[in-house]
Amino acid sequence: MNNYDQSSLSNTEASGLNRFFMKVYQYMAIALLVSFVTAYIGVRFFAQQISAIFNTPMMSLVMFAVMIGFVYLFSKRVYSNPGAAFGMLMGYAVLNGATFAVIGLSFDVATIGMALAGAAALFVGMAFYGFTTKRSLASMRGVLMGALIGLILVGLLQIFFFNNIVYMVTAMVGVVVFALMTAYDMNTLKQMYLEFNQSGAGATAEQGLAVSGALSLYLDFVNLFLYLLQLFTAFGNND
């Protein structure tokens, strides 16, 4: 099912789709709340420890490796054991929250607020497009995956060989990539739900898809926020 129209769905399908996305957004919201509460606790009570842990490039690499490991294990369990995968999502949110504490210690509240507001606006707009468009966005997958790999490689190089121009360009590209990724993920989740529903995949598979979708959208929002923060910082430094 590559092309679909919300208006062509039966009342039962439309109602089920709305309930599914409500669940996805509830899980995503919980994960974001956990991350921000963790970040607040880190800034408020463990500022020195957080600064010491994340003060070296090697620790940044270690944290990156741990996060990749989390996502890998999550993908292995999400459909067979959605409950365990949800627990891993919360653990991942705590881990991300610890890294957000560094942001709280490094940037002023106004800049963080602007980045959050911008990320929320972009996320809502692109998610709405991805959900409502009659087109399948599956063809974007290859380009987005390639761009994502490029961003990761450049980010790793920037840890050791920082360059202001590369920093700014990477931020701009990152915002575009994750805005498009948000639309793509919403579109893909909608299509997958309809396919699962038609095939009778069952409640466990649907629950796994909801948890998996929550992680995807959580990552889209977080990366939009981080790249917007990076972009504001880059222009601020130029000023």
Secondary structure, DSSP 8 states (H G I E B T S, - for coil): -----GGGS-HHHHHHHHHHHHHHHHHHHHHHHHHHHHHHHHHHH-HHHHHHHTSSHHHHHHHHHHHHHHHHHHHHHTTT-HHHHHHHHHHHHHHHHHHHHHHHHHS-HHHHHHHHHHHHHHHHHHHHHHHH-SS--GGGHHHHHHHHHHHHHHHHHHHHS--HHHHHHHHHHHHHHHHHHHHHHHHHHHHHHHHHHHHT--HHHHHHHHHHHHHHHHHHHHHHHHHHHHHHHHHHHH-
